[in-house]
Amino acid sequence: MLVEGSLIFLPNDDDEDHEAFFDARYIYVKQGRIEIGTEEHPYTSKFTMTLHGDIYSPYLPIYGNKVLALDRGSLDMHGAPRTPTWTQMYETSNAGSKQITLKEAVDWKVGEYIVIASTTFSGRDAEKRQIT
């Protein structure tokens, strides 16, 4: 998908269970913008953007394939305010554990996902978990 103007996703404030999906092989923003909510009016619905592709997908010079690329463009994403935006674990948890203890209270909701950062130098060791 080539964006040379504006691609704006508006939230659905009338339906708290509203979900929006956007699928593409690549997104190339050339002197344009993508906006998903604003600071004044955050996107509070669930929004999933998925980039599909494999080694044979179209290749954008400099950027590659299966990419969200900006060329003098802008990407603004504003969701519901969360406090805190990140936290630390209070104690060590073993890989694959189903429970963690945090240093402070959070406002996570059942069904949401978190990523637990790796303690190694490889970001591939991070773990994605769903809140149950």
N, C-alpha and C positions, 0 to 999 in steps of 0.2 A: 504494500500500500504506500503510495506517495502522497504526502500531505504538503501542499504548497499554500494552504490557507489556514483555516482553523478547524480542528476536530474537537468538539466540546461535548462532554458527557454530563447531562443534567441529573441530579439526584431525584428520587421519587420520595418526597417527604410524606406522602399520603399513605404509604404502605411500608411499615417497618421491616417486613419480610421480603421486600423487593430485591431481586438479584438481576444484575446485568452482566452480559458476557460479550467479550470482543476477541475475535480470533483472526489471526493473520499469519502469513509466512514471514513477513518482515514489515517494519514500519520505518519509513524514511521521511523525516520532517525537514523539508528544505525551505528555510526562511518562513516557516509557519509556526503553528503552536498546537499543542494538545493540552486540553484543560479538563481535569477531573475534579470538580469542586473548586471553591475559592476560600480564602481565609474568612471572608464574611459569610459565605454560604457553603460550608463543607459538604462533601459527598458522604452521606450517612448510610446509603444503601450498600449492599454487598456488590462489589465490582471485581470481576476476574478477567484479566487480560492474558491470553495465551498465545505464545509464538510457536508455530508448528514448523517443523523442518527437519532435514537430515543433510547428509553430506552432499546430496544432489540438488538441494534447494538453490534458488537463484542467489548469486554472490554479488554483493555490492562492493565495488572497489573501495579500499581503505577500511570499510566497516565489517565486511564478512557476510555471512548468511544467518538467518534466524536472529535478527537484531532489531533493536529499537535505536535508530541513529538520528542524531540531531546535527544539522548543518546550518548554523546561524538561526536556529529555531529555539523554541522553549517548550519545556514540559513542566506543567504545574499540577501537582496532586495534593489535595487537601481533604483529609478524612475527618471523622469525628475526633475531637480532642481526647487524648488519653493521658492519664497521670498515674504513675510516671511513664515516660516514653521508653525507658529501659531500667533494668535493675540487676542486682547481683545475686548469686546464690549464696545462701547463708552457710551451707555445708556442702561438701563434695557429694556428688551423686554418681553412681556407676553407670557406664554406658548402657543404654537400653532400659534404664529404670523407669518406672511408671509414676514416680512421685519425686518432687523436688521441694526444697525448703528455701524460701527467699528472704532477703534482708529487710524487705518492706512489703506493705500491702499493695496489691495491684487490682485493676478493674477488669481483668480478663473475663471473657464469657465462654461458656461451654460451646464447643464447636469451632472456636477460633484456633489459629495455629501460632506457635512460637518457634523460634530457632534458638537453640542453645549453642553458643559459640564454642569452638574447639579450644582446648588448652594446648594444642600442638601448633606448629607453624603452618599447618595445612588447613585451609578453609573447608576442605572436603571432609574433614572429621566432624564438622558441625552436625547437629541432630535437629531435624524438624519434627515437632510433636503437636498433636491436637489436644486441646484442653478438654478433659472429660469431667 
